[in-house]
Amino acid sequence: MNSRLLHNLKKLLGRDGVLYEPEDLMLYEYDGSVETARPNCVVFPRTAAEVVEIVRLANRYLMPLVGRGAGTGLSGGAIARQGGIITSFARMNRILEIDAENQRARVQPGVVNSDLSVATEHLGLHFAPDPSSQKACTIGGNVSENSGGPHTLAYGVTTNHVLALEVVLPTGELLHLGNSALDASGYDLTGLFVGSEGTFGLVTEITVKLTRLPEATKTLLAVYESVDDATETVVEITARGITPAACEMLDGWTIRAVEDYVHAGFPLDCAAILLIEVDGLREAAEYEGAEVAEVCRLHRAREVRVARDACERDLLWKGRKNAFGAVGRLSPTYYTQDGVIPRTKLPATLRRISEIGQKYGFAIGNIFHAGDGNLHPIILFDARDQQQFRNAVAASDEIIQFCIEVGGAITGEHGVGMEKDRLMPLLFSEADLDLMRSVRDVFNPAGLLNPGKILPTPKGCGEIHVRPAPEPARASGPAPA
Amino acid sequence: MNAASATISSRLAEIAGPSNVSADPAQLEAYEICGKTPGAAVRPGSSEEAAEIVKFAAAEKLAIVPMGARTKLGMGLPPRQYDLALDMTRLDRVIAYDPGDLTLSVEPGTPLRRLEGVLAGHRQFLPLDAPFANRATVGGTIASGVDSPLRQFYGTARDYVLGMEFVTGDGTAAKSGGRVVKNVSGYDLHKVMIGALGTLGVITKINFRTFPLPGATRTFVAGFSSSERALDLRHSVASSPLRPLTVEILSPRAAELLSSDVAAGIEPGPMPPGELSKEQWAVMASFGGTGKILERSELEVRRMAEEAGAAGIAALGDDKGPGAFGRTREFIPIALESSAATTILKLGVLPTRMRQVLDAAAKAADAAELRWAALARGLGVIYFALFPSEEALGRALLAANDILTECAALGGNAAIPWCPAAWKSALPVWGLDRGDFEQMRKLKRVFDPHGILAPGRFAGGI
């Protein structure tokens, strides 16, 4: 670590605004993925002006720069892959403005996702994107990753709720993109920035839309003896013209892991459950709830349970949102995939995943956003065993390969990051990737910001590499969406 | 035809076939943009042919303007240079439609109306029901960025376009996104293609998320003595648990226009007689769902309308609602058709500022003794149309400028998407300069290094 740079950072941010001791840095070398890399230092700005100064220093000392929210990401987006300065937004965590009448909020990037919904609940509003990590993850991180969540089926993902951004480009330029009013002139740079995984700029302020809380919500739990029956239910709900607010599936293996830990009341002897939520006007929730229950029964659901009150509903959701934590208890490491497929391909894909698990001798749990075809197969393995690690990566690649074959994509909501960059050529041509690279270079010309993410390094294109195994024995990350 | 243009035409004929190239000046008039006609027009039959044409144009430094049914060529600025009209109407196939997955892939030249038929067979639809819908193509609707009244519930194209394929300015075929309803693989390049007027690429395929058709619909039309009262109803609805599909506010003259013969020529679906009065402001709000949902919606809307002081309220069912919807959707073409010098401002404002902006615009128009009409979408987008007479042209120009400045001062986004061609150089068509125009120019250079794609048509002189 350059001592002049360190001195300048301390002068800018104060002694307590910079971390650089190895024992401190260890806490910032990972996120929710299985990757690790150690930064040279971590800085904690309080204002956009300080962020601009940090960027200028990084340029002067040619240090890579990586933004970080809560570090709950699942693709290594907030990891300093090539070392450098991690800019943590932990201290830029204020809700700057809530405009209930216009259903807008202006927030700093470090505001925790669920804090905004809590702060607006008394106004009958909420921030709709709800990743499972919402009690920890930040809105800045959500913007960078274009995060989803169980309720994005009806309400959309982060990009559908972002109106304007204040960003600091890696050149040190402070920019305002979009506007709290609709339809700003010019190209939709806001839309381009959301989901750019911190490779275009550091977001210092966000204007989001707030969504009215539904008048009524019905949460149903349907229990199945066969996974196919559950997936066919999902297909038919769509065919009936119903878009549930959420439609989640857990397979039997996952249910047993969760129930043991959360005690959500999930039956232990079934093959799959669907957790389906419909909401809106009382009349709409009533009607759609009845329709959904009927479809579940038509597809041989053994039991359809409707949550009687908010308490029961919360318990069911707790089972879903804590599922990854529950799985983490079973294995030293797990690897969560995020492939997405056309939902009509669900039955075939789940069969294929099961075959792949058998081939490599892994238990693979399935928990996913069935409504939008976003899978989260969980491969349990022991990262201390090099062979197991390689097999886990191979199994995961085979799953992704299958997702692409049936018309899907490599990541639905977790991001590409440093985990799936090598898979990008499976989906995109060299020309597509070149164009994406050139677009990144418009904002990040020197490649100083979050290097080694999203786009494969040209020499590695088309090859599948096996990563070195990470440090042993760090069990599981936080919950994905 | 001179020797150079003969060579160009013969090369284009090699690529797309002789019958798909026009160089006859009489035929080329149909491709006119703000008084400029191209040297040739070509109609590629595949994305490969489109890429070939762009590659050729890049090598020859020929400026291309991609287009569909040519209904919105009057938007934006005139091209700085205009050699070639790239008519995409032969790329009109539905490539894939998977109702169970709610996904649809289409070529850009597909007429919106034809899609409607395809989707309705599965009780689905695309909420891209935007102005000029009876003639427009999917690609032109996306590239021009026009919005639909349905954005109230379904959002705009950026919310349901899942991915795109396009040809960049050097003739390279590229893509972004995918064909699944949720996807974060790679940069969302397709977002910047929406509303870019073809300045970043020639769209060759668009993937959409489709939506189930609402069971039944009911449209309410409430009349008010002032814009203030009409906006009060908008506010009550927005603050209620109701989930309207559309909420549109019409000025008295807009109401009059929508019932006119001109309107009937553009949207043949009839406007139910007597529901709109030329003496009143009106709110039109529609809802979808089961009988019970519609009954509840009606109960609430009637109560809220009464509280806001409505002079009257009518409920239109599935027999009459679509006609009324069609007329409001077509407000822009109807206004354009109603006068030779129609100038339409688009004012994006916070909902709570709509009244202030509407008042300021009306005041500026009245002071200049200009006829005007306004249609506002409940989410905060106002279309304000001026109809200057022959002798009022100078005053109209000033008034448009005043309104734009006023709206910007109130934190809004103001632009003048439609005005007489002669005014384009005198008016800030794309609104006042924004801090991010420089980034847009850089982006343009990446997508179109030779500057041949609709040069000069876009914001910031792009």
Boltz contact constraints between the chains, C-beta under 6 A:
constraints:
  - contact:
      token1: [A, 101]
      token2: [B, 352]
      max_distance: 6.0
  - contact:
      token1: [A, 102]
      token2: [B, 350]
      max_distance: 6.0
  - contact:
      token1: [A, 102]
      token2: [B, 351]
      max_distance: 6.0
  - contact:
      token1: [A, 102]
      token2: [B, 352]
      max_distance: 6.0
  - contact:
      token1: [A, 146]
      token2: [B, 184]
      max_distance: 6.0
  - contact:
      token1: [A, 148]
      token2: [B, 182]
      max_distance: 6.0
  - contact:
      token1: [A, 160]
      token2: [B, 159]
      max_distance: 6.0
  - contact:
      token1: [A, 175]
      token2: [B, 436]
      max_distance: 6.0
  - contact:
      token1: [A, 176]
      token2: [B, 435]
      max_distance: 6.0
  - contact:
      token1: [A, 177]
      token2: [B, 436]
      max_distance: 6.0
  - contact:
      token1: [A, 179]
      token2: [B, 413]
      max_distance: 6.0
  - contact:
      token1: [A, 181]
      token2: [B, 348]
      max_distance: 6.0
  - contact:
      token1: [A, 181]
      token2: [B, 349]
      max_distance: 6.0
  - contact:
      token1: [A, 181]
      token2: [B, 350]
      max_distance: 6.0
  - contact:
      token1: [A, 181]
      token2: [B, 412]
      max_distance: 6.0
  - contact:
      token1: [A, 181]
      token2: [B, 413]
      max_distance: 6.0
  - contact:
      token1: [A, 182]
      token2: [B, 348]
      max_distance: 6.0
  - contact:
      token1: [A, 182]
      token2: [B, 380]
      max_distance: 6.0
  - contact:
      token1: [A, 182]
      token2: [B, 381]
      max_distance: 6.0
  - contact:
      token1: [A, 183]
      token2: [B, 348]
      max_distance: 6.0
  - contact:
      token1: [A, 183]
      token2: [B, 413]
      max_distance: 6.0
  - contact:
      token1: [A, 184]
      token2: [B, 413]
      max_distance: 6.0
  - contact:
      token1: [A, 185]
      token2: [B, 415]
      max_distance: 6.0
  - contact:
      token1: [A, 185]
      token2: [B, 430]
      max_distance: 6.0
  - contact:
      token1: [A, 185]
      token2: [B, 431]
      max_distance: 6.0
  - contact:
      token1: [A, 185]
      token2: [B, 459]
      max_distance: 6.0
  - contact:
      token1: [A, 186]
      token2: [B, 440]
      max_distance: 6.0
  - contact:
      token1: [A, 186]
      token2: [B, 459]
      max_distance: 6.0
  - contact:
      token1: [A, 187]
      token2: [B, 192]
      max_distance: 6.0
  - contact:
      token1: [A, 187]
      token2: [B, 440]
      max_distance: 6.0
  - contact:
      token1: [A, 188]
      token2: [B, 191]
      max_distance: 6.0
  - contact:
      token1: [A, 188]
      token2: [B, 192]
      max_distance: 6.0
  - contact:
      token1: [A, 189]
      token2: [B, 436]
      max_distance: 6.0
  - contact:
      token1: [A, 191]
      token2: [B, 158]
      max_distance: 6.0
  - contact:
      token1: [A, 191]
      token2: [B, 188]
      max_distance: 6.0
  - contact:
      token1: [A, 191]
      token2: [B, 191]
      max_distance: 6.0
  - contact:
      token1: [A, 192]
      token2: [B, 191]
      max_distance: 6.0
  - contact:
      token1: [A, 192]
      token2: [B, 192]
      max_distance: 6.0
  - contact:
      token1: [A, 195]
      token2: [B, 184]
      max_distance: 6.0
  - contact:
      token1: [A, 195]
      token2: [B, 188]
      max_distance: 6.0
  - contact:
      token1: [A, 196]
      token2: [B, 187]
      max_distance: 6.0
  - contact:
      token1: [A, 215]
      token2: [B, 241]
      max_distance: 6.0
  - contact:
      token1: [A, 235]
      token2: [B, 100]
      max_distance: 6.0
  - contact:
      token1: [A, 241]
      token2: [B, 123]
      max_distance: 6.0
  - contact:
      token1: [A, 241]
      token2: [B, 212]
      max_distance: 6.0
  - contact:
      token1: [A, 281]
      token2: [B, 241]
      max_distance: 6.0
  - contact:
      token1: [A, 281]
      token2: [B, 293]
      max_distance: 6.0
  - contact:
      token1: [A, 283]
      token2: [B, 292]
      max_distance: 6.0
  - contact:
      token1: [A, 283]
      token2: [B, 293]
      max_distance: 6.0
  - contact:
      token1: [A, 283]
      token2: [B, 296]
      max_distance: 6.0
  - contact:
      token1: [A, 284]
      token2: [B, 289]
      max_distance: 6.0
  - contact:
      token1: [A, 284]
      token2: [B, 293]
      max_distance: 6.0
  - contact:
      token1: [A, 287]
      token2: [B, 290]
      max_distance: 6.0
  - contact:
      token1: [A, 340]
      token2: [B, 180]
      max_distance: 6.0
  - contact:
      token1: [A, 340]
      token2: [B, 182]
      max_distance: 6.0
  - contact:
      token1: [A, 340]
      token2: [B, 183]
      max_distance: 6.0
  - contact:
      token1: [A, 342]
      token2: [B, 101]
      max_distance: 6.0
  - contact:
      token1: [A, 343]
      token2: [B, 101]
      max_distance: 6.0
  - contact:
      token1: [A, 344]
      token2: [B, 100]
      max_distance: 6.0
  - contact:
      token1: [A, 344]
      token2: [B, 101]
      max_distance: 6.0
  - contact:
      token1: [A, 372]
      token2: [B, 181]
      max_distance: 6.0
  - contact:
      token1: [A, 372]
      token2: [B, 182]
      max_distance: 6.0
  - contact:
      token1: [A, 373]
      token2: [B, 180]
      max_distance: 6.0
  - contact:
      token1: [A, 374]
      token2: [B, 182]
      max_distance: 6.0
  - contact:
      token1: [A, 407]
      token2: [B, 179]
      max_distance: 6.0
  - contact:
      token1: [A, 408]
      token2: [B, 180]
      max_distance: 6.0
  - contact:
      token1: [A, 409]
      token2: [B, 178]
      max_distance: 6.0
  - contact:
      token1: [A, 409]
      token2: [B, 180]
      max_distance: 6.0
  - contact:
      token1: [A, 409]
      token2: [B, 183]
      max_distance: 6.0
  - contact:
      token1: [A, 409]
      token2: [B, 185]
      max_distance: 6.0
  - contact:
      token1: [A, 410]
      token2: [B, 185]
      max_distance: 6.0
  - contact:
      token1: [A, 411]
      token2: [B, 184]
      max_distance: 6.0
  - contact:
      token1: [A, 411]
      token2: [B, 185]
      max_distance: 6.0
  - contact:
      token1: [A, 412]
      token2: [B, 182]
      max_distance: 6.0
  - contact:
      token1: [A, 413]
      token2: [B, 184]
      max_distance: 6.0
  - contact:
      token1: [A, 415]
      token2: [B, 184]
      max_distance: 6.0
  - contact:
      token1: [A, 427]
      token2: [B, 185]
      max_distance: 6.0
  - contact:
      token1: [A, 431]
      token2: [B, 172]
      max_distance: 6.0
  - contact:
      token1: [A, 431]
      token2: [B, 174]
      max_distance: 6.0
  - contact:
      token1: [A, 432]
      token2: [B, 174]
      max_distance: 6.0
  - contact:
      token1: [A, 432]
      token2: [B, 175]
      max_distance: 6.0
  - contact:
      token1: [A, 435]
      token2: [B, 174]
      max_distance: 6.0
  - contact:
      token1: [A, 436]
      token2: [B, 186]
      max_distance: 6.0
  - contact:
      token1: [A, 436]
      token2: [B, 187]
      max_distance: 6.0
  - contact:
      token1: [A, 438]
      token2: [B, 446]
      max_distance: 6.0
  - contact:
      token1: [A, 439]
      token2: [B, 187]
      max_distance: 6.0
  - contact:
      token1: [A, 439]
      token2: [B, 446]
      max_distance: 6.0
  - contact:
      token1: [A, 442]
      token2: [B, 442]
      max_distance: 6.0
  - contact:
      token1: [A, 442]
      token2: [B, 443]
      max_distance: 6.0
  - contact:
      token1: [A, 442]
      token2: [B, 446]
      max_distance: 6.0
